[in-house]
Amino acid sequence: MDACRNEIGRKAAEMIVQQVSDPKGAFERVQELVPKIDFGDTLKR
């Protein structure tokens, strides 16, 4: 199962860049990420 760590880091960095470049601008604080399940030897269907 993918824990979305890479996506979380990217989204956090994007939010920081937006806040630094435009401190008065509004941005969406809640981001919805969907984990991907990789079926393999230990996780059967």
C-alpha positions in Angstrom: 0.0 0.0 0.0 1.3 3.4 -1.0 1.3 5.8 2.0 1.4 8.8 -0.4 4.6 10.1 1.3 6.0 11.5 -1.9 2.7 13.2 -2.8 2.4 14.6 0.8 5.9 16.1 0.5 5.2 17.6 -2.9 1.9 19.1 -1.8 3.4 20.5 1.4 6.2 22.1 -0.7 3.7 23.6 -3.1 1.7 25.1 -0.2 4.9 26.6 1.3 5.9 28.1 -2.0 2.5 29.6 -2.6 2.5 31.1 0.9 6.0 32.6 0.5 5.4 34.0 -3.0 2.0 35.5 -2.2 1.4 35.9 1.6 -2.0 37.5 1.2 -3.2 35.0 -1.3 -5.6 32.2 -0.5 -4.9 28.5 -1.1 -6.7 25.3 -0.3 -5.5 24.0 3.1 -7.1 20.6 2.8 -5.7 18.3 0.2 -7.3 14.9 -0.5 -4.9 12.1 -1.5 -5.9 8.6 -2.4 -3.6 5.7 -1.6 -2.9 3.1 -4.2 -2.9 -0.6 -3.2 -0.3 -2.7 -4.9 -1.3 -6.4 -4.7 1.7 -8.7 -4.5 3.0 -11.8 -2.8 2.0 -10.7 0.8 -1.2 -8.9 -0.1 -3.5 -11.2 -2.1 -6.9 -10.2 -3.6 
